[in-house]
Amino acid sequence: MANKALIKAIKEAGSQSELARRIGKYPQLVQDWVSKNRPVPAKWVLAVEKATGVTKEELRPDLFKIGEQK
């Protein structure tokens, strides 16, 4: 199962396909993250945050600390 933050982002977008559309990528990219239980890659975190409102800290707590400016 994919990480909880990614599932939350997909739910906020409405579907994997809609999340992919919102970030300007193919649905297969999002499906790959889900099926391989991968976190959102660092280069897509800010786009997913903007598209869904799920914070970068939730999506990648290993890269972003709460309250940290980047």
N, C-alpha and C positions, 0 to 999 in steps of 0.2 A: 504494500500500500504506500502511496505517495505521502510525503510529509504533510502535516496538518495545515500549514500555512499555504501550501500550493493548492490543496483541496479547497481551502477557504477562498482563495483568489478565483478559482474556477467557479465556485458557487456565486461569488459576487458578480462575475462576468456573465453567468448564466449557463455557460458550457465551455468545454475545452476549445471548441472552434471559435467561439466568440472571444475568448481570451486571446487566442492567436491573432484574430483579426484586429483586436484593439492594440496589439503591440506590433502589428505589421509583419507577422510571420505566418508560416503554414501551420495548420492544425497538427501535422505530424510532429512538429517540434515539441509542442506541449504534451502530446501523447507520449513521446519519448521520455520526457521528464517523469511522467506519471508511471509508465510501465516499467521503467528501470529504477524507480524509487530515488530519483535524483532531486537535489534541491534546484531551485531556479539558478541558472548560471549567473555569475556576478554581472556580466555585461547586460543582462536582461532584468535585473532586480528593480532598477528605477523605473523602467517602462511598465513592469507589472504593478508596481506600487501606484504609479499615476493612473493606470487603467482600472484598478480595482479598489484602491484605498487600503489594501493590505500593506502594512508598513514594511520597509526594508529590514527592520529589526526582527519582525516576525518571519519574513521570508528567508533571511540569512543571518541568524544571530551569531554565527561564527565570523562574519565579516563586519557587522554593524552592531554597536552597543547602544542600548537605550540612551537617548539624549546626546549622542555623538553627532557632530556636524560633519557631513561629507559632501 
